[in-house]
Structures are given as C-alpha cells and as structure tokens.
C-alpha cells in the first residue's frame, strides 16, 4: 500500500501534473473573465445593433411540450468562443513579442564582452609567458 502512495506522490508532484493543474485553474479564471466580457461589455452594444434582441432569450418552443430549443444561448456561446480565441491570440502575440525582445537583448549582451580587470590581464600575461617558456624548453 505504501508503494501505491509513493507512486501517486511521485505522479502528483511531477512537473507536468503541476503545470497542467496551474493551466486548468488559470483557464477557468480566464473563462470567467471572458464570459463577463461577453455578457457585460460586448453583448449590450451588439443588442443596439440588433435593435435590442437579447440572444439569451432567443428560443423556439417545441409544440405540445415544455421543451425549447434555445438557439440564442448557442449564438452567445459562439460569440464567446470567438472573443476568447481573439483574446488568446492577442495574449500569445504579446508573449511572443516579449520573448523576442528578451532574446534580442540577450544576444546584444553576448556581443559585448565585459572589460577584463587589471588582475585578469596580468594573470593572462603570466600564463602566456609560462606557455612560451615550456615551448622553448
């Protein structure tokens, strides 16, 4: 039984599992933000364009039943999807710019070697002198 828990602990604390858990939590939070963006900011101006139609209220009643086909909620889900995809596109684009800038800064930093200290210059001269003495001998 102990080996089972050790194996579970090893699995649960593996980097990939933790990264996945963090991604799921951030994804859920991002979903809440996107849903709020659609419901509270995007949909009201869209309702002005559609003359006050509330997508959530759009439905077709099925005759002789209490059931309805709520196609308005489906339309709203599609709008949410496109806004989420666009927001992710912008986020990835911004991250790619930051990564490219960091790489450029790193490459520029490599091009300029740091100035050698006086002690290092003296030690290099001694090393070179010792190499010459060994070659002559």
C-alpha positions in Angstrom: 0.0 0.0 0.0 2.9 2.3 0.8 4.3 1.9 -2.7 1.0 2.9 -4.2 1.0 6.2 -2.2 4.7 6.7 -3.1 3.9 6.2 -6.8 0.9 8.6 -6.5 3.0 11.2 -4.8 5.7 10.9 -7.5 3.0 11.3 -10.2 1.2 14.2 -8.4 4.3 16.2 -7.8 5.8 15.6 -11.2 6.3 18.9 -13.0 3.9 18.2 -15.9 1.0 17.4 -13.5 1.5 20.7 -11.6 1.9 22.7 -14.8 -1.4 21.1 -16.0 -3.2 21.9 -12.8 -2.0 25.5 -12.9 -3.1 25.8 -16.6 -6.6 24.5 -15.7 -7.0 27.0 -12.9 -5.8 29.9 -15.0 -8.0 28.7 -17.8 -11.1 28.7 -15.5 -10.3 32.2 -14.3 -9.7 33.3 -17.9 -13.1 31.8 -18.8 -14.8 33.8 -16.1 -13.2 37.0 -17.4 -14.1 36.2 -21.0 -17.7 35.3 -20.1 -18.0 38.6 -18.2 -16.5 40.5 -21.1 -19.1 39.0 -23.5 -22.1 39.3 -21.2 -21.4 42.7 -19.8 -19.4 44.6 -22.4 -19.8 43.1 -25.8 -23.4 41.9 -25.8 -25.0 45.2 -24.8 -23.6 47.2 -27.8 -24.4 44.2 -30.0 -28.0 44.4 -28.8 -28.0 48.1 -30.1 -27.0 46.8 -33.5 -29.7 44.1 -33.4 -32.3 46.5 -32.1 -32.4 45.2 -28.5 -32.6 41.5 -29.2 -31.2 39.6 -26.2 -29.5 36.4 -27.5 -30.2 34.6 -24.3 -33.9 35.0 -24.8 -34.0 33.6 -28.4 -35.6 30.2 -28.4 -38.1 28.1 -30.4 -40.8 26.3 -28.5 -41.4 22.7 -29.4 -45.1 22.1 -29.9 -47.0 20.0 -27.4 -44.1 20.0 -24.9 -42.5 22.3 -22.3 -39.1 22.0 -24.1 -37.5 24.8 -26.1 -34.6 25.0 -28.5 -32.5 27.8 -27.1 -30.5 28.8 -30.1 -29.8 32.2 -28.7 -27.6 30.7 -26.0 -25.8 28.8 -28.8 -25.2 32.1 -30.6 -23.9 33.7 -27.4 -21.6 30.7 -26.9 -20.2 31.2 -30.4 -19.6 34.9 -29.8 -17.8 34.0 -26.5 -15.7 31.4 -28.4 -14.5 34.0 -30.9 -13.8 36.6 -28.3 -11.8 34.0 -26.3 -9.9 33.0 -29.4 -9.1 36.6 -30.2 -8.0 37.4 -26.6 -5.8 34.3 -26.6 -4.3 35.4 -30.0 -3.5 38.8 -28.6 -2.0 37.3 -25.4 0.2 34.9 -27.4 1.2 37.6 -29.7 2.2 39.8 -26.8 4.2 37.0 -25.1 6.0 36.2 -28.4 7.0 39.9 -28.6 8.3 39.8 -25.1 10.2 36.6 -25.7 11.7 38.0 -29.0 12.7 41.2 -27.2 14.3 39.2 -24.4 16.3 37.1 -26.9 17.4 40.2 -28.8 18.5 41.8 -25.5 20.4 38.6 -24.6 22.1 38.4 -28.0 23.1 42.1 -27.7 24.5 41.4 -24.3 26.6 38.5 -25.6 28.1 40.6 -28.3 29.8 43.0 -25.9 32.2 41.1 -23.6 32.8 42.6 -20.2 36.0 44.6 -19.8 38.8 42.5 -18.2 40.1 43.6 -14.9 43.7 44.5 -14.4 44.3 41.4 -12.3 43.0 39.2 -15.1 45.2 40.8 -17.7 48.3 40.3 -15.5 47.3 36.6 -14.9 46.8 36.1 -18.7 50.3 37.6 -19.3 51.8 35.2 -16.8 50.0 32.2 -18.3 51.2 33.2 -21.8 54.7 33.7 -20.6 54.7 30.2 -18.9 53.4 28.6 -22.1 56.3 30.2 -24.1 58.9 29.0 -21.5 57.5 25.4 -21.8 57.6 25.6 -25.6 61.2 26.8 -25.6 62.4 24.1 -23.1 
